[in-house]
């Protein structure tokens, strides 16, 4: 399951990343393995998305969200 | 002593900087790079003065944008003039974990450091309790809780700055050496570095560090090959290690109540402002308000500035003896200065709005909403702000592209922004539309002239988007584009900050663009007042002869004389010279002179037309410029010069051509090379030429 597959209102826990370079940037912004991610909303045109992670709101493109692999719930 | 402020974006770092320094601020540039260097002085309790340096907000010492790259350069280069003796890391208490990542990196540089823990009130409200003393013990660093917005505890922070020991006492955070033992050891040894972390950072960043010599940088590259260093995986490993360290520290010092989360006010606002339909409606409404205000509110101060300069010119002429120097002062320097200063109101108003929209957090929502559309044409959500701004003026808009991280996106934005019709084109459009478009209403309420004007703005947007698409195909991306951006919670704007932004932007504009405009005005003045020897003397003697003098009234005589003098000047000669090239567009040599003078700034057009068609250059006579232009005939054919075809051709030329020295100067300043302004100048002028050619032949 990838972050890009979640609908607004759904949440998941980060398991790992598929892109090393992107993962450094995401981790610096607080997206760490083990963190809970909540999808707040999609942008009006469906991309990018807004998520809440470690207590604040972050926006990222679908393509970036697809590099975040979530744990199976 | 020198103190650097470091912190994540949106932590209140700039607010704290303003509180610490008051109005004792200076905005400069870091040498060789166009990142604003904000410094200010702060009086400490022990009567010493501290120089405070506000470094750009960043999430990590590994930079993602141009602005961020300066942070490590200043902190790691002991020879940098603003290399600090003490670093204050501004930490947002509501987001301790992510903020401490930057702290642990900074702490490992082995420079004395203090934490300013901001927004404690908000953290408490959200239910987390931070044991500041315990945290301070664990990190081995002074922590001062502050509320920057209200200025609470700023005195304590000043005390902490004054009495902080001059050696770095903070505890080590992670075992940096373990990340690349031999490499770090070797770099540290060869470059004589005290801190292993500085050595590691240099390994990652050496290609972009301007304080390293070429030899040093290639030596680091060699060592990296030797020890097969992989930058990205080392960064990932380091970041994970740092978060592990932070988690251990926070486990004992922070307690969070686990009550179910209520919906935040920000979230409720977002439901409206980023709504699928209302989001766009509100956005376009805000744009509408901004443009109405830029034009409506600036009209009065702009006319005040113009009048003041006219009064000044009059003063110069009445009180100084007539002569070349007086002419240079009034028609060259003062005219040039007024061309710069008249834009101050529009720039101030535009930046007031931009600063309010940014401060409240709305701008990041606009970026969020527009990203998908903009990406389709090779731009970025963050290009929206400069594009809107360039309806007023491209100069500040190009300056505001700095926060676009992706090099390619930023370049495309800079390349297309001057295509969008700015306020300097407005007088050109206004004069020409009044000339050839009848002042009638269609469907009883739509003003035809207004429609034509709107059409010009519409065309400029279309052109910008098409050109962006072309650049998207031509330019090679230097790095993968990405769009990971914090959406800050909505806040009230800080009005003092808005005023400061207005002041700073206006100052930068006047100083940077002003130099160029004044210089070019002087050159133009020279070109239109001097000519090839002999020719001008002929004109002068012609008008001194009694025969000519008796044909006209003294006033008329003067006008005809100055018109013929212009024809015989270098500018006139150049106008005649380029005439063959512009005849296919429907222009004559007189328009040619206006085109040339307009390359300094477009708004020169009306003034040049006025001079050429011998009417006094006076706001009140603008209708007579139109009249004279309407009466202008081609001497060979006897047909009017300004027809529907030639006027629209001219408007299209002004819409697309790069006729703005200030824009060229600012593009040079922002890209640090003449290549980009040159490309821009060539493509825009070529576009203008061929578009005008097509328009003229279609309408002819």
HADDOCK unambig.tbl for C-alpha pairs under 7 A between the chains (distance, minus, plus):
assign (segid A and resid 20 and name CA) (segid B and resid 232 and name CA) 6.70 0.50 0.50
assign (segid A and resid 20 and name CA) (segid B and resid 233 and name CA) 6.93 0.50 0.50
assign (segid A and resid 21 and name CA) (segid B and resid 232 and name CA) 5.92 0.50 0.50
assign (segid A and resid 24 and name CA) (segid B and resid 235 and name CA) 6.56 0.50 0.50
assign (segid A and resid 24 and name CA) (segid B and resid 236 and name CA) 5.23 0.50 0.50
assign (segid A and resid 28 and name CA) (segid B and resid 59 and name CA) 6.42 0.50 0.50
assign (segid A and resid 28 and name CA) (segid B and resid 60 and name CA) 6.61 0.50 0.50
assign (segid A and resid 29 and name CA) (segid B and resid 59 and name CA) 6.81 0.50 0.50
assign (segid A and resid 29 and name CA) (segid B and resid 98 and name CA) 6.59 0.50 0.50
assign (segid A and resid 30 and name CA) (segid B and resid 98 and name CA) 5.48 0.50 0.50
assign (segid A and resid 43 and name CA) (segid B and resid 274 and name CA) 6.96 0.50 0.50
assign (segid A and resid 43 and name CA) (segid B and resid 368 and name CA) 6.41 0.50 0.50
assign (segid A and resid 43 and name CA) (segid B and resid 369 and name CA) 5.38 0.50 0.50
assign (segid A and resid 44 and name CA) (segid B and resid 274 and name CA) 6.64 0.50 0.50
assign (segid A and resid 44 and name CA) (segid B and resid 275 and name CA) 6.34 0.50 0.50
assign (segid A and resid 44 and name CA) (segid B and resid 276 and name CA) 4.37 0.50 0.50
assign (segid A and resid 44 and name CA) (segid B and resid 369 and name CA) 6.07 0.50 0.50
assign (segid A and resid 45 and name CA) (segid B and resid 372 and name CA) 6.86 0.50 0.50
assign (segid A and resid 47 and name CA) (segid B and resid 372 and name CA) 6.06 0.50 0.50
assign (segid A and resid 48 and name CA) (segid B and resid 368 and name CA) 6.60 0.50 0.50
assign (segid A and resid 55 and name CA) (segid B and resid 95 and name CA) 6.31 0.50 0.50
assign (segid A and resid 57 and name CA) (segid B and resid 486 and name CA) 6.03 0.50 0.50
assign (segid A and resid 57 and name CA) (segid B and resid 487 and name CA) 5.25 0.50 0.50
assign (segid A and resid 57 and name CA) (segid B and resid 488 and name CA) 6.78 0.50 0.50
assign (segid A and resid 58 and name CA) (segid B and resid 485 and name CA) 5.70 0.50 0.50
assign (segid A and resid 58 and name CA) (segid B and resid 486 and name CA) 4.42 0.50 0.50
assign (segid A and resid 58 and name CA) (segid B and resid 487 and name CA) 5.36 0.50 0.50
assign (segid A and resid 59 and name CA) (segid B and resid 484 and name CA) 5.81 0.50 0.50
assign (segid A and resid 59 and name CA) (segid B and resid 485 and name CA) 5.22 0.50 0.50
assign (segid A and resid 59 and name CA) (segid B and resid 486 and name CA) 6.12 0.50 0.50
assign (segid A and resid 59 and name CA) (segid B and resid 487 and name CA) 6.47 0.50 0.50
assign (segid A and resid 60 and name CA) (segid B and resid 483 and name CA) 5.50 0.50 0.50
assign (segid A and resid 60 and name CA) (segid B and resid 484 and name CA) 4.66 0.50 0.50
assign (segid A and resid 60 and name CA) (segid B and resid 485 and name CA) 6.52 0.50 0.50
assign (segid A and resid 61 and name CA) (segid B and resid 483 and name CA) 6.18 0.50 0.50
